[in-house]
């Protein structure tokens, strides 16, 4: 079980990879176009201000965390076009062996099965390649789209964390969902969550 960076994962036209220097225009444009769409769900440090950190700081922070093995921050691409981001972290080993997933997606790509596929692809990697035991996702109760993601992935509801994360100007309640490696039937190809997702939702189509 080895943490590899840089990491690239693929499922057909959908890819996960590190943020690159040449992504600056696409990344900043994507965040700007989706500012209102993402604002109700973006976690913000209450002492750090509301503004999005500079691209260079984001990329350098991602690289530093990934090389230390504490996070796997990856952009989501479809047919090579950047459409969002998914991050596993903090990654914990030892007696815990767990990680939390966070993600966001371009409004134009939402509802087409992109995020569930990206999450399934990353979860399989975390279970099989990194030997993690538990994956967790926290979701605001109002976030119907993200609730649909965890349902598709068969994550178990584990209750509510009150005032858990600072989002959109206040400390917000979050529902907790989790999945353990024992709950997934993984094949010789290392695919378990992704295989089940494809079987149950064959009609999901990529963003264009």
C-alpha positions, -999 to 999 in steps of 0.1 A, spaced: 0 0 0 19 31 -13 8 67 -15 17 78 -51 19 114 -63 12 127 -88 -18 104 -93 -40 100 -123 -72 78 -123 -95 72 -153 -129 57 -161 -135 62 -198 -138 98 -207 -137 108 -170 -103 116 -154 -89 126 -121 -55 143 -119 -35 170 -101 -41 207 -107 -15 219 -131 0 254 -138 -16 255 -172 -50 250 -156 -51 285 -142 -74 302 -167 -98 272 -168 -98 268 -130 -103 305 -122 -130 308 -150 -148 278 -136 -148 291 -101 -159 325 -112 -188 312 -133 -200 290 -105 -195 314 -76 -233 317 -68 -239 280 -75 -211 269 -51 -215 296 -23 -241 277 -2 -219 246 0 -183 260 1 -165 256 35 -148 289 44 -124 296 72 -143 323 93 -110 340 100 -97 338 64 -123 359 46 -147 349 19 -124 353 -11 -111 323 -30 -74 318 -24 -51 328 -53 -46 300 -78 -9 297 -71 -16 293 -34 -43 266 -41 -20 246 -64 10 249 -40 -11 239 -10 -25 209 -29 10 198 -39 24 201 -4 -5 182 12 -4 155 -15 34 150 -12 31 146 26 4 120 20 -23 138 40 -46 146 11 -53 136 -25 -66 168 -42 -76 160 -78 -94 179 -105 -122 162 -124 -120 163 -162 -144 150 -189 -130 146 -223 -100 165 -210 -121 195 -199 -119 206 -163 -153 204 -147 -147 202 -109 -126 190 -81 -126 161 -56 -103 157 -25 -97 129 -1 -84 143 32 -73 143 58 -60 108 51 -53 90 84 -35 57 88 -26 36 119 -56 23 138 -80 47 120 -72 43 83 -98 67 70 -104 97 48 -131 123 42 -142 131 7 -152 166 -5 -161 177 -40 -176 204 -62 -188 204 -98 -195 229 -126 -233 237 -127 -234 227 -164 -220 193 -156 -242 186 -125 -268 159 -127 -250 138 -153 -234 112 -130 -200 128 -131 -195 133 -93 -207 98 -83 -183 83 -109 -154 104 -97 -161 96 -61 -164 59 -68 -132 59 -87 -113 76 -59 -129 55 -31 -118 23 -49 -83 37 -51 -84 46 -13 -96 11 -4 -75 -10 -27 -42 10 -32 -39 28 1 -55 2 22 -79 25 40 -108 11 59 -134 39 61 -145 67 38 -167 95 51 -187 123 34 -205 151 52 -234 169 36 -256 198 45 -292 186 48 -303 212 23 -279 199 -4 -302 176 -24 -277 170 -52 -250 158 -28 -274 136 -9 -282 119 -42 -245 113 -47 -241 95 -13 -272 75 -20 -259 63 -54 -227 52 -37 -245 33 -9 -229 53 19 -246 47 52 -263 76 71 -247 79 105 -265 109 120 -261 147 123 -231 168 134 -244 200 148 -227 233 137 -199 211 122 -185 232 94 -184 269 86 -202 274 54 -218 305 37 -212 327 67 -223 305 96 -216 272 114 -238 246 96 -252 213 106 -240 184 84 -253 149 79 -226 121 81 -224 92 56 -198 65 56 -186 33 38 -161 7 49 -140 -16 28 -159 -47 41 -191 -33 25 -177 -34 -10 -172 -64 -32 -140 -55 -50 -129 -74 -81 -94 -84 -93 -93 -51 -113 -96 -31 -81 -130 -19 -89 -158 -23 -64 -178 9 -58 -174 19 -94 -185 -14 -108 -216 -14 -86 -224 22 -97 -221 13 -134 -243 -17 -129 -270 2 -111 -269 35 -131 -259 25 -167 -278 55 -181 -256 81 -165 -240 102 -192 -209 125 -192 -209 162 -195 -201 175 -230 
